[in-house]
Amino acid sequence: MILGGTTEARRLAEALVGREDLDTTLSLAGRTMDPLTQPGSVRVGGFGGSDGLASYLETEAIDLLVDATHPFANRISANAAVAAKSANVAAIALRRPAWRTVDGDRWHLVSAMPEAVLALGSSPRRVFLSIGRQEAHHFNSAPQHSYLIRSIDPVDPPLQVPDAAYILSSGPFTLEREQHLLKDRDIDVIVTKNSGGSATYAKIEAARSLGIDVIMVERAQVADMLTFETVETALAHIAHFVSPAVKRGV
């Protein structure tokens, strides 16, 4: 079973669903209102915490659990690690590498969204929030700033601040498009999460080229689990895991 919601999870499922020796299920949390069509068997919804997930793993006789959730889905990842151990099920994580600073980047690193709010300072700024919709509410405590919020689904409820505009869109984004957006909206600081990957990296490149500050929320330490950074390396491990020799314990 693959815990998904990411591009990597979808690619992994696409590579596995056609195999006759595997029964693969992709599980989605259901937080996106209009998700992309996914390959193979799909389960939507939560499990009821680690206990519920452990029960599911046992009932469905799952042999391998793959945590391919978003790098900031910390609670789900923690539950996956606990559930796999409780159900005595093998588990791995598929986690794309984090972005790293290069020459010209103007990053200010913070560990959580409330710290990102404080890092904006007291003087009014024009802020591009590229953090999704679920944590946007933190910025209600800093109404002096002007906000441009981009998310896949609407921010509900909207921010309770005097100046907020919204864009509904999903990546991948191009450098030219991001540069135009930042210049057109006169943005002087971006708040984003270090999600990694290429789909939304263009905003980081655009900020670098325009000399714009980036407040970067770092990833939290995730549960201890064998982790792979690419779909290809995860597939290689899975191939070894399900090989006849391994299954016989040879």
Beta strands, then each sheet from edge to edge (+ up, - down):
strand 1: 2-3
strand 2: 25-28
strand 3: 41-44
strand 4: 64-67
strand 5: 90-94
strand 6: 107-110
strand 7: 126-130
strand 8: 146-151
strand 9: 164-168
strand 10: 189-193
strand 11: 213-217
strand 12: 226-228
sheet 1: 3+ 2+ 1+ 4+ 5+ 12+
sheet 2: 6+ 11+ 10+ 7+ 8+ 9+
end
